[in-house]
């Protein structure tokens, strides 16, 4: 009796949601449920296949409402690992943070070259495993390739193509790396590189999203259309959140670089 009264209290919202439930194919209340036979009481729907929690918020700058979906990962673990998807997306964000920190500073230090990847005939190696990196003066870095002289050309190319706006010069097994002066043009160049890095990271993010959505679509003949729709929307929201975080990182970095 008490449960029936609780369900009756939700009658206005149930009446509002009933038409949506019909179009999206939400499950009806199970037999014996004391809820009104419209959309099922919230408690019963929650205990069934999925939980749809709709929070209304204004879309940025548009004045429109946007439905948010929150699906319990445990309920869909046989279809997709949402936690793993979230981790993969966050890994892309963290990689962008690291790139900004390591490669896009106004001042270049020897440590900034450590993890530049050099492609050799024996494989790919960080620069600091092939050469000894030191700072000869505030405006000059030196990479000594004596231990791996055959990789000097490859190391020079890797430094030049690192996206750090460096122009190395090889002299035998010694690579000289002039450090650009901190001019307005240099700052603007770094800001452009930050934008390019962000775009590349967003492309990587889109690949994670597409991979996850394709995984969900493999089950379209095994689960309801509504379940597929919910999962696709959840994955898209996760990607949107990661992209928004990247935009904030870019804005902060641009402000730092341009002073």
C-alpha positions as CSV (number, residue, x, y, z in Angstrom):
1,X,0.0,0.0,0.0
2,X,2.8,2.4,1.0
3,X,4.6,1.7,-2.3
4,X,1.5,2.4,-4.3
5,X,1.1,5.7,-2.6
6,X,4.7,6.6,-3.4
7,X,4.2,5.7,-7.0
8,X,1.0,7.8,-7.1
9,X,3.0,10.8,-5.9
10,X,5.0,10.5,-9.1
11,X,1.9,10.6,-11.3
12,X,2.6,14.0,-12.9
13,X,6.1,13.1,-14.0
14,X,4.9,9.7,-15.1
15,X,2.2,11.2,-17.3
16,X,4.8,13.5,-18.8
17,X,7.2,10.6,-19.5
18,X,4.7,8.1,-20.8
19,X,4.7,9.4,-24.3
20,X,8.5,9.4,-24.4
21,X,8.5,5.8,-23.1
22,X,6.3,4.7,-25.9
23,X,8.5,6.2,-28.6
24,X,11.7,5.0,-27.1
25,X,10.4,1.6,-26.1
26,X,11.1,1.8,-22.4
27,X,10.1,-1.3,-20.4
28,X,6.7,-1.3,-18.8
29,X,6.1,-2.0,-15.1
30,X,6.3,-5.8,-14.4
31,X,3.3,-7.8,-13.4
32,X,2.3,-7.2,-9.8
33,X,3.8,-3.8,-9.5
34,X,1.5,-1.5,-7.6
35,X,2.6,1.4,-9.8
36,X,0.2,2.9,-12.3
37,X,0.5,1.0,-15.7
38,X,1.9,4.0,-17.6
39,X,5.7,4.0,-17.5
40,X,6.3,1.9,-14.4
41,X,7.4,3.4,-11.1
42,X,10.9,4.7,-11.0
43,X,11.9,2.0,-8.5
44,X,10.8,-0.8,-10.9
45,X,12.3,0.7,-14.0
46,X,15.6,1.1,-12.1
47,X,15.7,-2.5,-11.2
48,X,15.2,-3.6,-14.8
49,X,17.8,-3.5,-17.6
50,X,19.0,0.1,-17.5
51,X,18.8,3.2,-15.4
52,X,18.0,6.4,-17.3
53,X,18.6,9.5,-15.3
54,X,17.6,12.7,-17.1
55,X,19.0,15.9,-15.8
56,X,18.0,19.0,-17.7
57,X,20.6,21.7,-18.3
58,X,20.9,24.5,-20.8
59,X,23.1,23.8,-23.8
60,X,26.0,26.2,-23.8
61,X,25.0,29.4,-25.6
62,X,21.9,27.9,-27.2
63,X,19.3,28.1,-24.5
64,X,18.1,24.6,-25.3
65,X,17.8,21.6,-23.0
66,X,19.9,18.6,-23.2
67,X,19.2,15.2,-21.7
68,X,22.0,13.5,-19.8
69,X,22.2,9.7,-19.5
70,X,23.8,7.8,-16.7
71,X,24.0,4.1,-17.2
72,X,25.2,1.6,-14.5
73,X,28.4,0.1,-16.0
74,X,27.6,-3.2,-14.2
75,X,24.3,-3.6,-16.1
76,X,26.0,-3.5,-19.5
77,X,29.3,-5.1,-18.8
78,X,28.5,-7.9,-21.3
79,X,28.1,-5.4,-24.0
80,X,30.9,-2.9,-23.3
81,X,33.3,-1.9,-20.5
82,X,32.3,1.7,-19.9
83,X,35.0,2.2,-17.3
84,X,37.6,1.1,-19.8
85,X,36.2,3.5,-22.4
86,X,36.4,6.3,-19.9
87,X,40.0,5.4,-19.0
88,X,41.0,5.4,-22.7
89,X,39.5,8.8,-23.2
90,X,41.2,10.2,-20.0
91,X,44.5,8.7,-21.2
92,X,44.2,10.9,-24.3
93,X,43.6,14.0,-22.1
94,X,46.6,13.1,-19.9
95,X,48.8,12.7,-22.9
96,X,47.9,16.2,-24.1
97,X,48.7,17.5,-20.6
98,X,52.1,15.9,-20.7
99,X,52.8,17.2,-24.2
100,X,52.0,20.7,-23.1
101,X,54.2,20.4,-20.0
102,X,57.2,18.8,-21.7
103,X,57.3,20.3,-25.2
104,X,55.5,23.7,-25.1
105,X,57.3,25.7,-22.5
106,X,58.6,29.2,-23.2
107,X,62.0,28.0,-21.9
108,X,63.6,24.9,-23.4
109,X,65.6,22.7,-21.0
110,X,67.7,19.5,-21.7
111,X,65.0,17.4,-20.1
112,X,62.6,18.6,-22.8
113,X,64.5,16.5,-25.3
114,X,64.6,13.3,-23.3
115,X,61.6,11.6,-24.6
116,X,61.7,12.6,-28.2
117,X,61.3,9.3,-30.1
118,X,64.0,8.4,-32.6
119,X,63.2,5.9,-35.3
120,X,66.2,3.7,-36.1
121,X,66.7,0.5,-38.0
122,X,66.7,-1.4,-34.7
123,X,63.4,0.2,-33.5
124,X,62.1,3.3,-31.8
125,X,64.0,4.7,-28.8
126,X,63.8,7.9,-26.6
127,X,66.6,10.3,-27.5
128,X,68.1,10.1,-24.0
129,X,68.8,6.4,-24.5
130,X,70.8,7.1,-27.6
131,X,72.6,10.4,-26.8
132,X,73.9,12.4,-23.9
133,X,71.9,15.7,-23.7
134,X,73.5,18.7,-22.0
135,X,73.1,22.5,-22.0
136,X,76.2,24.4,-23.1
137,X,74.7,27.8,-22.7
138,X,71.2,29.4,-22.1
139,X,70.7,29.4,-25.9
140,X,72.3,26.1,-26.9
141,X,71.6,22.4,-26.1
142,X,74.1,19.7,-27.1
143,X,73.3,16.0,-28.0
144,X,76.3,13.8,-28.0
145,X,75.7,10.7,-30.2
146,X,79.1,9.1,-29.8
147,X,77.7,5.9,-28.4
148,X,75.3,5.5,-31.3
149,X,76.8,7.4,-34.2
150,X,74.8,5.6,-36.8
151,X,71.6,7.1,-35.3
152,X,72.8,10.7,-35.5
153,X,70.9,11.6,-38.7
154,X,67.7,9.9,-37.3
155,X,68.1,11.8,-34.0
156,X,68.5,15.1,-35.8
157,X,65.4,14.5,-37.8
158,X,63.4,13.5,-34.7
159,X,64.4,16.7,-33.0
160,X,63.5,18.8,-36.0
161,X,60.1,17.1,-36.4
162,X,59.3,17.0,-32.6
163,X,56.9,20.0,-32.9
164,X,59.1,22.1,-30.5
165,X,60.1,24.6,-33.2
166,X,63.7,23.5,-33.0
167,X,66.3,23.6,-35.8
168,X,69.1,21.2,-34.9
169,X,72.5,21.1,-36.7
170,X,74.6,17.9,-36.9
171,X,78.4,18.1,-36.8
172,X,79.8,14.6,-36.8
173,X,78.3,12.9,-33.8
174,X,77.4,16.1,-32.1
175,X,74.0,17.7,-32.6
176,X,73.7,21.4,-31.7
177,X,70.2,22.5,-30.9
178,X,69.8,26.3,-30.8
179,X,67.1,27.5,-28.4
180,X,64.9,30.1,-30.0
181,X,64.8,33.5,-28.3
182,X,61.6,34.2,-26.3
183,X,60.1,36.7,-28.8
184,X,56.5,37.5,-29.5
185,X,56.7,35.5,-32.7
186,X,58.1,32.5,-30.8
187,X,55.3,32.6,-28.2
188,X,52.7,32.8,-31.0
189,X,54.4,29.8,-32.8
190,X,54.2,27.8,-29.6
191,X,50.5,28.7,-29.2
192,X,49.9,27.4,-32.7
193,X,51.6,24.2,-31.9
194,X,49.4,23.9,-28.8
195,X,46.4,24.2,-31.0
196,X,47.7,21.6,-33.4
197,X,48.4,19.2,-30.5
198,X,44.9,19.7,-29.2
199,X,43.4,18.9,-32.6
200,X,45.5,15.7,-32.9
201,X,44.3,14.7,-29.4
202,X,40.7,15.3,-30.3
203,X,41.2,13.1,-33.4
204,X,42.5,10.3,-31.1
205,X,39.5,10.9,-28.8
206,X,37.2,10.5,-31.8
207,X,38.8,7.2,-32.6
208,X,38.2,5.9,-29.0
209,X,34.6,7.0,-29.3
210,X,34.0,5.4,-32.7
211,X,35.6,2.1,-31.5
212,X,33.3,2.0,-28.5
213,X,30.2,2.8,-30.5
214,X,31.1,0.1,-33.0
215,X,31.5,-2.3,-30.2
216,X,28.0,-1.5,-28.9
217,X,26.5,-1.8,-32.4
218,X,27.6,-5.4,-32.6
219,X,24.8,-6.2,-30.1
220,X,22.0,-4.4,-32.0
221,X,20.4,-7.8,-32.7
222,X,20.8,-9.1,-29.2
223,X,19.5,-6.2,-27.1
224,X,16.8,-3.6,-27.4
225,X,17.1,-0.5,-29.6
226,X,16.6,1.6,-26.5
227,X,19.7,0.0,-24.9
228,X,21.8,0.7,-27.9
229,X,20.6,4.3,-28.0
230,X,21.3,4.9,-24.4
231,X,24.8,3.5,-24.6
232,X,25.7,5.5,-27.7
233,X,24.5,8.7,-26.0
234,X,26.5,7.8,-22.8
235,X,29.7,7.3,-24.9
236,X,29.1,10.6,-26.8
237,X,28.7,12.4,-23.5
238,X,31.9,11.0,-22.2
239,X,33.7,12.1,-25.3
240,X,32.2,15.6,-25.1
241,X,33.3,15.9,-21.5
242,X,36.9,14.9,-22.4
243,X,36.9,17.3,-25.4
244,X,35.7,20.1,-23.1
245,X,38.6,19.4,-20.7
246,X,41.0,19.6,-23.7
247,X,39.6,23.0,-24.6
248,X,40.2,24.2,-21.0
249,X,43.8,23.0,-21.2
250,X,44.4,24.7,-24.5
251,X,42.9,28.0,-23.2
252,X,45.1,27.9,-20.1
253,X,48.2,27.0,-22.1
254,X,47.6,29.7,-24.7
255,X,47.2,32.3,-22.0
256,X,50.5,31.1,-20.4
257,X,52.4,31.2,-23.7
258,X,51.2,34.6,-24.9
259,X,51.6,36.1,-21.4
